[in-house]
Amino acid sequence: MALIEVEHLKKYFNGAAGVNHAVDDITFKIEKGKTMGVVGESGCGKSTLGRAVIRLHDVTDGTVKLDGQDITHVKGKELRKVRERMQIIFQDPYSSLDPRMAVQDIISEPLQESHRYTKKEVLERSLELMEKVGVEKRLQLSYPHEMDGGRRQRVGIAKALALNPDFIMCDEPVSALDVSIQAQVLNLLMDLQAEMKLTYMFVTHDLSVVRHISNDICVMYLGQLVETSPSKELFKRPLHPYTKALLSAIPSTDVYHPMQRVQLKGEITSAINPKPGCRFAARCPYATEHCHEPQKLEEIEPNHFVSCCRVKEINS
């Protein structure tokens, strides 16, 4: 059963140059207890999509459902209840934590704001969360600047878990960390998911990371989905030309079987007042005049959707 259902979601930003179509007509579902990875190059709208889903951004159009409940326009007390069930882990653990608050206070803040716990229960819960995410008890009175990046991110994870959410939007949570620490944090997130039955939306530009943690993957390009598929299937058989180019950019240490790089040429289409049609057409080596017509996601193989009018011809 789907915990998150997103239908025709749009988020536009008005600017002096025109309307920026940051998220443009996106539809997907995330099953309970699963992880949906969202990948794409910087500026494609990944983080904006995630923040719109958890209602940090008001949507321009479309609907977002949490466990079957339409939360697109809820406000006030209803929105407060929804946000207890939907949390976020930010990319930069240093800037996302209040530098004036000690670790114990940072983790206990959501508990205090909920007004459901006594002071004793708040303290016990905050210490329990510290232990759960692997932060030593001796650091409870430490401040963010006194810890390394890995510990800071663990504190951010503990804060997100404080109110026992059902869904967590992970906004590139390991991109600011050293590689060895990345693996520790990823394994922690997967252990917590198994233990607490959490559902993740994992936003990243690191394809190696998303392959490790995701059940399904959405590939975004300039505000639109170009391909969605189960993780294993996407890496085994990418269909969209942009997905193929992304996968070819993954660094490899295999000197005997080097990856054949796909070098994209041409200008990146602007997301401001875009013309109808495939936004990747200007960089696609297979583009024809038909690519400038409106495109839509179509199921090419079971649970494998692609937005490309020439995908069958390209992959035949």
C-alpha positions, -999 to 999 in steps of 0.1 A, spaced: 0 0 0 12 35 -9 20 59 20 28 88 -3 8 95 -35 18 125 -57 -4 134 -86 4 160 -113 24 180 -88 36 215 -99 56 241 -81 63 273 -100 83 304 -89 76 338 -103 106 359 -112 116 390 -132 125 369 -162 93 348 -161 79 317 -144 103 291 -133 88 256 -137 108 240 -109 85 210 -106 62 204 -135 35 178 -136 51 150 -115 32 118 -105 45 89 -84 38 67 -53 60 55 -25 50 22 -8 51 19 29 85 9 43 102 15 9 127 41 -3 122 62 -34 154 76 -48 152 109 -68 183 116 -89 193 142 -115 218 170 -120 220 201 -98 191 224 -105 167 198 -118 142 203 -90 149 173 -67 150 192 -34 120 215 -44 100 183 -52 108 168 -18 100 200 1 67 204 -18 58 168 -8 63 175 29 46 209 26 76 231 32 66 246 -1 30 254 -10 22 236 -43 11 255 -74 -11 226 -86 -16 189 -81 -22 168 -50 -1 152 -23 -17 124 -2 -4 109 30 -19 75 38 -48 83 15 -55 118 31 -52 148 8 -27 171 26 -22 195 -3 -39 225 13 -42 216 50 -33 245 74 -31 253 111 -36 224 135 -41 199 107 -8 209 91 9 206 124 -3 170 128 8 162 93 43 175 99 46 152 129 43 123 105 66 138 78 101 150 87 132 160 68 170 154 71 188 183 56 219 182 34 243 203 56 242 192 92 261 223 104 237 250 90 206 230 99 213 228 136 209 258 159 245 267 170 232 281 203 216 249 214 233 218 229 227 184 214 201 174 241 181 206 235 182 202 197 168 166 199 143 174 226 129 205 208 102 186 188 92 167 219 87 200 239 68 216 210 44 187 209 33 194 245 27 157 250 56 148 273 68 157 308 103 171 314 114 137 326 100 119 295 116 145 272 150 139 288 146 101 286 135 102 250 163 125 239 189 102 255 172 72 240 174 88 205 211 97 210 218 60 217 197 49 187 216 70 162 250 63 178 258 96 195 276 91 228 258 102 260 288 123 270 280 147 241 245 156 253 257 191 265 280 196 235 273 222 207 273 215 169 306 233 164 322 209 188 314 178 168 325 164 134 301 162 104 291 126 110 280 132 145 262 164 135 242 145 109 234 118 134 219 145 157 199 158 127 186 122 122 177 119 159 157 151 157 138 139 127 130 107 145 118 124 178 81 122 171 81 88 154 73 99 119 61 76 91 79 94 63 113 111 61 125 132 32 163 128 30 177 158 12 212 147 1 220 137 37 254 123 30 268 146 3 285 169 28 303 140 46 335 121 40 331 88 21 338 66 51 313 85 71 288 83 43 287 46 45 281 47 82 252 71 79 236 52 50 238 19 70 223 37 100 194 50 79 187 15 65 188 0 100 164 26 113 141 19 84 140 -18 91 135 -12 128 109 16 127 91 7 94 101 41 80 94 53 44 120 74 27 123 98 -2 160 100 -8 171 129 -29 207 128 -42 229 133 -72 252 104 -62 241 73 -82 262 49 -62 244 60 -30 210 58 -45 217 23 -58 227 12 -24 196 24 -5 167 27 -29 140 3 -39 127 25 -68 143 54 -86 129 85 -103 152 103 -127 145 141 -130 155 165 -157 145 202 -155 115 197 -133 101 167 -150 104 129 -146 120 112 -176 122 77 -162 110 57 -131 119 21 -124 128 -4 -97 164 3 -87 179 -30 -100 161 -27 -133 172 9 -139 209 1 -135 205 -31 -155 186 -16 -184 183 22 -185 161 33 -214 160 71 -215 191 87 -232 195 111 -202 195 81 -177 222 64 -198 243 95 -197 240 98 -159 249 61 -154 279 64 -176 293 92 -154 296 69 -123 333 66 -114 347 31 -118 379 15 -106 377 -13 -131 406 -5 -155 400 -36 -176 364 -28 -184 362 10 -184 327 26 -187 318 40 -221 312 77 -213 282 94 -229 291 130 -235 261 153 -238 264 183 -261 242 213 -267 226 239 -245 206 232 -214 170 243 -219 158 270 -195 131 261 -169 117 296 -172 87 296 -195 98 263 -212 83 253 -246 62 222 -249 80 190 -256 110 171 -242 133 194 -223 162 171 -230 158 173 -268 184 201 -272 211 177 -258 197 144 -270 217 127 -299 185 110 -310 161 140 -311 138 146 -340 110 171 -347 86 147 -329 105 153 -296 92 189 -296 57 176 -291 43 171 -255 58 139 -238 43 118 -211 55 88 -190 46 55 -206 50 20 -192 75 4 -216 82 -26 -194 65 -38 -161 68 -9 -136 93 8 -159 81 42 -171 99 64 -196 90 98 -211 105 95 -246 87 91 -279 117 74 -294 127 50 -266 116 18 -284 135 28 -315 166 38 -295 168 6 -275 158 -18 -303 
